[in-house]
Amino acid sequence: MGRQNGSEHKNTDWFQIQVWGPPAKFAATLKAGTPVIVEGKIKPETYMADGVEHKTFSVKADYIRKIDYSTPNEASDSKAAKPAKKAK
């Protein structure tokens, strides 16, 4: 957090999250603003807009877990989506 013109100012960072397979079904049940933990691989990307190259990052999610702040001592009861087991 920083101060801007004498008032408190919060910065927000947004990330594109790519979700595939079983975690995608779980992600579809989430509402905007729901706090989650996402584990996965960071994927750098570039795109052109108005002749200018922009760089951004997305996350390919392997695991998503919903955070429930109302029961901090019962973390084991939190809902989670794990990736499907890979066939060997």
N, CA, C and O atoms as a GROMACS GRO file, in nm:
protein
  352
    1MET      N    1   0.083  -0.117   0.000
    1MET     CA    2   0.000   0.000   0.000
    1MET      C    3   0.088   0.124   0.000
    1MET      O    4   0.197   0.123   0.057
    2GLY      N    5   0.043   0.226  -0.061
    2GLY     CA    6   0.116   0.350  -0.065
    2GLY      C    7   0.022   0.466  -0.038
    2GLY      O    8  -0.099   0.449  -0.025
    3ARG      N    9   0.079   0.582  -0.030
    3ARG     CA   10  -0.003   0.702  -0.007
    3ARG      C   11  -0.001   0.787  -0.132
    3ARG      O   12   0.104   0.806  -0.195
    4GLN      N   13  -0.116   0.838  -0.168
    4GLN     CA   14  -0.129   0.922  -0.284
    4GLN      C   15  -0.220   1.038  -0.246
    4GLN      O   16  -0.335   1.016  -0.209
    5ASN      N   17  -0.169   1.160  -0.254
    5ASN     CA   18  -0.244   1.279  -0.216
    5ASN      C   19  -0.295   1.272  -0.072
    5ASN      O   20  -0.405   1.319  -0.043
    6GLY      N   21  -0.216   1.213   0.018
    6GLY     CA   22  -0.252   1.208   0.159
    6GLY      C   23  -0.353   1.101   0.195
    6GLY      O   24  -0.387   1.088   0.313
    7SER      N   25  -0.402   1.024   0.098
    7SER     CA   26  -0.496   0.917   0.129
    7SER      C   27  -0.431   0.782   0.100
    7SER      O   28  -0.341   0.772   0.017
    8GLU      N   29  -0.479   0.681   0.168
    8GLU     CA   30  -0.424   0.548   0.148
    8GLU      C   31  -0.466   0.496   0.011
    8GLU      O   32  -0.580   0.514  -0.031
    9HIS      N   33  -0.373   0.430  -0.058
    9HIS     CA   34  -0.399   0.379  -0.193
    9HIS      C   35  -0.351   0.235  -0.199
    9HIS      O   36  -0.237   0.206  -0.164
   10LYS      N   37  -0.436   0.145  -0.244
   10LYS     CA   38  -0.399   0.005  -0.259
   10LYS      C   39  -0.376  -0.026  -0.406
   10LYS      O   40  -0.452   0.017  -0.493
   11ASN      N   41  -0.269  -0.101  -0.433
   11ASN     CA   42  -0.242  -0.147  -0.569
   11ASN      C   43  -0.300  -0.287  -0.585
   11ASN      O   44  -0.295  -0.368  -0.493
   12THR      N   45  -0.353  -0.314  -0.701
   12THR     CA   46  -0.408  -0.446  -0.732
   12THR      C   47  -0.340  -0.500  -0.855
   12THR      O   48  -0.329  -0.430  -0.956
   13ASP      N   49  -0.295  -0.623  -0.848
   13ASP     CA   50  -0.236  -0.690  -0.964
   13ASP      C   51  -0.332  -0.799  -1.008
   13ASP      O   52  -0.386  -0.872  -0.925
   14TRP      N   53  -0.354  -0.809  -1.139
   14TRP     CA   54  -0.445  -0.907  -1.196
   14TRP      C   55  -0.365  -1.005  -1.280
   14TRP      O   56  -0.271  -0.966  -1.350
   15PHE      N   57  -0.401  -1.132  -1.273
   15PHE     CA   58  -0.335  -1.236  -1.351
   15PHE      C   59  -0.440  -1.316  -1.427
   15PHE      O   60  -0.547  -1.346  -1.375
   16GLN      N   61  -0.407  -1.351  -1.550
   16GLN     CA   62  -0.490  -1.444  -1.626
   16GLN      C   63  -0.455  -1.584  -1.577
   16GLN      O   64  -0.337  -1.620  -1.570
   17ILE      N   65  -0.555  -1.661  -1.542
   17ILE     CA   66  -0.534  -1.798  -1.496
   17ILE      C   67  -0.593  -1.893  -1.599
   17ILE      O   68  -0.711  -1.883  -1.632
   18GLN      N   69  -0.512  -1.986  -1.649
   18GLN     CA   70  -0.559  -2.087  -1.743
   18GLN      C   71  -0.588  -2.214  -1.663
   18GLN      O   72  -0.501  -2.266  -1.594
   19VAL      N   73  -0.712  -2.262  -1.674
   19VAL     CA   74  -0.753  -2.381  -1.598
   19VAL      C   75  -0.811  -2.483  -1.695
   19VAL      O   76  -0.899  -2.450  -1.775
   20TRP      N   77  -0.762  -2.606  -1.688
   20TRP     CA   78  -0.808  -2.714  -1.776
   20TRP      C   79  -0.841  -2.836  -1.693
   20TRP      O   80  -0.791  -2.849  -1.581
   21GLY      N   81  -0.923  -2.925  -1.745
   21GLY     CA   82  -0.955  -3.051  -1.679
   21GLY      C   83  -1.042  -3.034  -1.556
   21GLY      O   84  -1.118  -2.937  -1.547
   22PRO      N   85  -1.032  -3.126  -1.459
   22PRO     CA   86  -1.116  -3.122  -1.340
   22PRO      C   87  -1.112  -2.989  -1.262
   22PRO      O   88  -1.216  -2.945  -1.214
   23PRO      N   89  -0.995  -2.924  -1.249
   23PRO     CA   90  -0.996  -2.795  -1.178
   23PRO      C   91  -1.083  -2.690  -1.248
   23PRO      O   92  -1.130  -2.596  -1.183
   24ALA      N   93  -1.105  -2.704  -1.379
   24ALA     CA   94  -1.188  -2.606  -1.451
   24ALA      C   95  -1.332  -2.614  -1.404
   24ALA      O   96  -1.400  -2.511  -1.396
   25LYS      N   97  -1.381  -2.733  -1.374
   25LYS     CA   98  -1.518  -2.748  -1.323
   25LYS      C   99  -1.530  -2.679  -1.188
   25LYS      O  100  -1.630  -2.612  -1.162
   26PHE      N  101  -1.430  -2.696  -1.103
   26PHE     CA  102  -1.431  -2.630  -0.972
   26PHE      C  103  -1.423  -2.479  -0.990
   26PHE      O  104  -1.496  -2.405  -0.924
   27ALA      N  105  -1.335  -2.432  -1.078
   27ALA     CA  106  -1.319  -2.288  -1.100
   27ALA      C  107  -1.449  -2.226  -1.150
   27ALA      O  108  -1.478  -2.110  -1.119
   28ALA      N  109  -1.527  -2.300  -1.228
   28ALA     CA  110  -1.653  -2.248  -1.281
   28ALA      C  111  -1.755  -2.221  -1.170
   28ALA      O  112  -1.850  -2.146  -1.191
   29THR      N  113  -1.736  -2.281  -1.053
   29THR     CA  114  -1.830  -2.258  -0.942
   29THR      C  115  -1.793  -2.136  -0.859
   29THR      O  116  -1.871  -2.093  -0.774
   30LEU      N  117  -1.675  -2.079  -0.882
   30LEU     CA  118  -1.629  -1.966  -0.802
   30LEU      C  119  -1.695  -1.836  -0.849
   30LEU      O  120  -1.722  -1.819  -0.968
   31LYS      N  121  -1.720  -1.746  -0.755
   31LYS     CA  122  -1.777  -1.616  -0.787
   31LYS      C  123  -1.665  -1.512  -0.788
   31LYS      O  124  -1.562  -1.530  -0.723
   32ALA      N  125  -1.685  -1.403  -0.861
   32ALA     CA  126  -1.587  -1.295  -0.866
   32ALA      C  127  -1.558  -1.247  -0.724
   32ALA      O  128  -1.650  -1.227  -0.645
   33GLY      N  129  -1.431  -1.228  -0.694
   33GLY     CA  130  -1.391  -1.180  -0.562
   33GLY      C  131  -1.366  -1.288  -0.460
   33GLY      O  132  -1.324  -1.258  -0.349
   34THR      N  133  -1.392  -1.414  -0.495
   34THR     CA  134  -1.367  -1.524  -0.403
   34THR      C  135  -1.217  -1.542  -0.386
   34THR      O  136  -1.145  -1.557  -0.485
   35PRO      N  137  -1.166  -1.541  -0.262
   35PRO     CA  138  -1.022  -1.560  -0.243
   35PRO      C  139  -0.984  -1.705  -0.267
   35PRO      O  140  -1.049  -1.797  -0.218
   36VAL      N  141  -0.877  -1.724  -0.343
   36VAL     CA  142  -0.829  -1.859  -0.376
   36VAL      C  143  -0.677  -1.863  -0.370
   36VAL      O  144  -0.609  -1.761  -0.374
   37ILE      N  145  -0.627  -1.984  -0.361
   37ILE     CA  146  -0.484  -2.011  -0.376
   37ILE      C  147  -0.471  -2.086  -0.508
   37ILE      O  148  -0.543  -2.183  -0.532
   38VAL      N  149  -0.378  -2.042  -0.592
   38VAL     CA  150  -0.356  -2.107  -0.721
   38VAL      C  151  -0.210  -2.150  -0.727
   38VAL      O  152  -0.119  -2.071  -0.702
   39GLU      N  153  -0.188  -2.277  -0.760
   39GLU     CA  154  -0.053  -2.327  -0.782
   39GLU      C  155  -0.043  -2.369  -0.928
   39GLU      O  156  -0.134  -2.433  -0.982
   40GLY      N  157   0.066  -2.333  -0.991
   40GLY     CA  158   0.086  -2.372  -1.130
   40GLY      C  159   0.214  -2.314  -1.185
   40GLY      O  160   0.304  -2.274  -1.112
   41LYS      N  161   0.220  -2.312  -1.316
   41LYS     CA  162   0.339  -2.263  -1.386
   41LYS      C  163   0.312  -2.125  -1.445
   41LYS      O  164   0.208  -2.101  -1.506
   42ILE      N  165   0.408  -2.036  -1.427
   42ILE     CA  166   0.398  -1.902  -1.484
   42ILE      C  167   0.439  -1.910  -1.630
   42ILE      O  168   0.542  -1.967  -1.665
   43LYS      N  169   0.356  -1.850  -1.715
   43LYS     CA  170   0.380  -1.856  -1.860
   43LYS      C  171   0.392  -1.713  -1.914
   43LYS      O  172   0.293  -1.640  -1.917
   44PRO      N  173   0.513  -1.671  -1.957
   44PRO     CA  174   0.527  -1.539  -2.016
   44PRO      C  175   0.463  -1.534  -2.154
   44PRO      O  176   0.472  -1.629  -2.231
   45GLU      N  177   0.399  -1.422  -2.185
   45GLU     CA  178   0.334  -1.406  -2.315
   45GLU      C  179   0.359  -1.266  -2.367
   45GLU      O  180   0.379  -1.172  -2.290
   46THR      N  181   0.357  -1.253  -2.498
   46THR     CA  182   0.367  -1.121  -2.561
   46THR      C  183   0.254  -1.106  -2.661
   46THR      O  184   0.208  -1.204  -2.720
   47TYR      N  185   0.210  -0.982  -2.680
   47TYR     CA  186   0.108  -0.954  -2.780
   47TYR      C  187   0.130  -0.813  -2.833
   47TYR      O  188   0.192  -0.729  -2.768
   48MET      N  189   0.078  -0.790  -2.953
   48MET     CA  190   0.090  -0.658  -3.016
   48MET      C  191  -0.043  -0.583  -3.005
   48MET      O  192  -0.149  -0.641  -3.027
   49ALA      N  193  -0.035  -0.457  -2.970
   49ALA     CA  194  -0.153  -0.370  -2.965
   49ALA      C  195  -0.111  -0.232  -3.013
   49ALA      O  196  -0.021  -0.170  -2.955
   50ASP      N  197  -0.174  -0.184  -3.116
   50ASP     CA  198  -0.142  -0.052  -3.173
   50ASP      C  199   0.005  -0.041  -3.210
   50ASP      O  200   0.066   0.065  -3.194
   51GLY      N  201   0.062  -0.150  -3.261
   51GLY     CA  202   0.201  -0.149  -3.305
   51GLY      C  203   0.302  -0.154  -3.192
   51GLY      O  204   0.422  -0.138  -3.217
   52VAL      N  205   0.257  -0.177  -3.070
   52VAL     CA  206   0.348  -0.184  -2.955
   52VAL      C  207   0.343  -0.325  -2.896
   52VAL      O  208   0.235  -0.380  -2.874
   53GLU      N  209   0.460  -0.383  -2.872
   53GLU     CA  210   0.465  -0.516  -2.812
   53GLU      C  211   0.447  -0.504  -2.661
   53GLU      O  212   0.517  -0.426  -2.595
   54HIS      N  213   0.354  -0.581  -2.607
   54HIS     CA  214   0.328  -0.583  -2.463
   54HIS      C  215   0.366  -0.719  -2.408
   54HIS      O  216   0.346  -0.821  -2.474
   55LYS      N  217   0.421  -0.720  -2.288
   55LYS     CA  218   0.457  -0.846  -2.223
   55LYS      C  219   0.368  -0.863  -2.100
   55LYS      O  220   0.342  -0.768  -2.026
   56THR      N  221   0.322  -0.985  -2.080
   56THR     CA  222   0.237  -1.016  -1.966
   56THR      C  223   0.266  -1.159  -1.922
   56THR      O  224   0.343  -1.231  -1.986
   57PHE      N  225   0.206  -1.199  -1.814
   57PHE     CA  226   0.222  -1.334  -1.761
   57PHE      C  227   0.085  -1.393  -1.735
   57PHE      O  228  -0.008  -1.322  -1.697
   58SER      N  229   0.073  -1.522  -1.755
   58SER     CA  230  -0.046  -1.594  -1.714
   58SER      C  231   0.000  -1.711  -1.630
   58SER      O  232   0.119  -1.743  -1.626
   59VAL      N  233  -0.093  -1.775  -1.562
   59VAL     CA  234  -0.060  -1.890  -1.480
   59VAL      C  235  -0.142  -2.008  -1.529
   59VAL      O  236  -0.264  -1.999  -1.536
   60LYS      N  237  -0.076  -2.119  -1.563
   60LYS     CA  238  -0.145  -2.242  -1.598
   60LYS      C  239  -0.164  -2.319  -1.468
   60LYS      O  240  -0.070  -2.378  -1.414
   61ALA      N  241  -0.289  -2.317  -1.418
   61ALA     CA  242  -0.318  -2.371  -1.285
   61ALA      C  243  -0.314  -2.523  -1.284
   61ALA      O  244  -0.373  -2.589  -1.370
   62ASP      N  245  -0.244  -2.578  -1.185
   62ASP     CA  246  -0.245  -2.721  -1.159
   62ASP      C  247  -0.335  -2.753  -1.040
   62ASP      O  248  -0.386  -2.864  -1.026
   63TYR      N  249  -0.355  -2.653  -0.954
   63TYR     CA  250  -0.427  -2.673  -0.828
   63TYR      C  251  -0.495  -2.542  -0.790
   63TYR      O  252  -0.434  -2.435  -0.799
   64ILE      N  253  -0.620  -2.550  -0.747
   64ILE     CA  254  -0.693  -2.432  -0.700
   64ILE      C  255  -0.758  -2.469  -0.568
   64ILE      O  256  -0.818  -2.575  -0.554
   65ARG      N  257  -0.746  -2.379  -0.472
   65ARG     CA  258  -0.808  -2.402  -0.341
   65ARG      C  259  -0.880  -2.276  -0.298
   65ARG      O  260  -0.823  -2.166  -0.302
   66LYS      N  261  -1.004  -2.290  -0.257
   66LYS     CA  262  -1.082  -2.177  -0.208
   66LYS      C  263  -1.041  -2.148  -0.064
   66LYS      O  264  -1.026  -2.240   0.016
   67ILE      N  265  -1.023  -2.021  -0.032
   67ILE     CA  266  -0.986  -1.980   0.102
   67ILE      C  267  -1.113  -1.939   0.176
   67ILE      O  268  -1.189  -1.856   0.127
   68ASP      N  269  -1.134  -1.997   0.293
   68ASP     CA  270  -1.249  -1.962   0.375
   68ASP      C  271  -1.198  -1.892   0.501
   68ASP      O  272  -1.151  -1.958   0.595
   69TYR      N  273  -1.206  -1.759   0.504
   69TYR     CA  274  -1.154  -1.683   0.617
   69TYR      C  275  -1.241  -1.694   0.741
   69TYR      O  276  -1.200  -1.653   0.849
   70SER      N  277  -1.363  -1.748   0.728
   70SER     CA  278  -1.452  -1.757   0.843
   70SER      C  279  -1.411  -1.870   0.937
   70SER      O  280  -1.450  -1.868   1.054
   71THR      N  281  -1.335  -1.968   0.889
   71THR     CA  282  -1.291  -2.079   0.973
   71THR      C  283  -1.140  -2.101   0.957
   71THR      O  284  -1.099  -2.200   0.897
   72PRO      N  285  -1.058  -2.011   1.010
   72PRO     CA  286  -0.913  -2.022   0.987
   72PRO      C  287  -0.849  -2.145   1.049
   72PRO      O  288  -0.745  -2.189   1.001
   73ASN      N  289  -0.908  -2.203   1.153
   73ASN     CA  290  -0.848  -2.320   1.217
   73ASN      C  291  -0.893  -2.451   1.157
   73ASN      O  292  -0.850  -2.558   1.201
   74GLU      N  293  -0.980  -2.446   1.056
   74GLU     CA  294  -1.030  -2.567   0.995
   74GLU      C  295  -0.989  -2.574   0.848
   74GLU      O  296  -1.072  -2.596   0.761
   75ALA      N  297  -0.861  -2.554   0.822
   75ALA     CA  298  -0.810  -2.549   0.685
   75ALA      C  299  -0.835  -2.680   0.611
   75ALA      O  300  -0.850  -2.680   0.489
   76SER      N  301  -0.840  -2.791   0.683
   76SER     CA  302  -0.860  -2.919   0.616
   76SER      C  303  -1.000  -2.932   0.557
   76SER      O  304  -1.022  -3.017   0.471
   77ASP      N  305  -1.096  -2.847   0.602
   77ASP     CA  306  -1.232  -2.852   0.550
   77ASP      C  307  -1.249  -2.765   0.427
   77ASP      O  308  -1.356  -2.766   0.366
   78SER      N  309  -1.147  -2.689   0.388
   78SER     CA  310  -1.157  -2.602   0.271
   78SER      C  311  -1.175  -2.686   0.145
   78SER      O  312  -1.120  -2.795   0.133
   79LYS      N  313  -1.253  -2.633   0.052
   79LYS     CA  314  -1.274  -2.704  -0.074
   79LYS      C  315  -1.154  -2.681  -0.165
   79LYS      O  316  -1.097  -2.572  -0.168
   80ALA      N  317  -1.117  -2.784  -0.237
   80ALA     CA  318  -1.002  -2.774  -0.326
   80ALA      C  319  -1.025  -2.857  -0.450
   80ALA      O  320  -1.104  -2.952  -0.450
   81ALA      N  321  -0.957  -2.820  -0.556
   81ALA     CA  322  -0.959  -2.897  -0.679
   81ALA      C  323  -0.817  -2.936  -0.713
   81ALA      O  324  -0.730  -2.850  -0.728
   82LYS      N  325  -0.794  -3.065  -0.725
   82LYS     CA  326  -0.662  -3.114  -0.758
   82LYS      C  327  -0.662  -3.164  -0.902
   82LYS      O  328  -0.765  -3.204  -0.954
   83PRO      N  329  -0.545  -3.161  -0.966
   83PRO     CA  330  -0.540  -3.210  -1.104
   83PRO      C  331  -0.567  -3.360  -1.111
   83PRO      O  332  -0.545  -3.433  -1.015
   84ALA      N  333  -0.616  -3.402  -1.225
   84ALA     CA  334  -0.640  -3.544  -1.247
   84ALA      C  335  -0.507  -3.618  -1.246
   84ALA      O  336  -0.404  -3.563  -1.286
   85LYS      N  337  -0.509  -3.743  -1.200
   85LYS     CA  338  -0.387  -3.822  -1.202
   85LYS      C  339  -0.350  -3.855  -1.344
   85LYS      O  340  -0.435  -3.893  -1.424
   86LYS      N  341  -0.222  -3.839  -1.375
   86LYS     CA  342  -0.174  -3.866  -1.511
   86LYS      C  343  -0.144  -4.013  -1.527
   86LYS      O  344  -0.085  -4.076  -1.439
   87ALA      N  345  -0.186  -4.068  -1.638
   87ALA     CA  346  -0.157  -4.207  -1.668
   87ALA      C  347  -0.010  -4.221  -1.706
   87ALA      O  348   0.046  -4.136  -1.776
   88LYS      N  349   0.050  -4.327  -1.660
   88LYS     CA  350   0.192  -4.348  -1.690
   88LYS      C  351   0.210  -4.444  -1.802
   88LYS      O  352   0.322  -4.473  -1.841
   0.00000   0.00000   0.00000
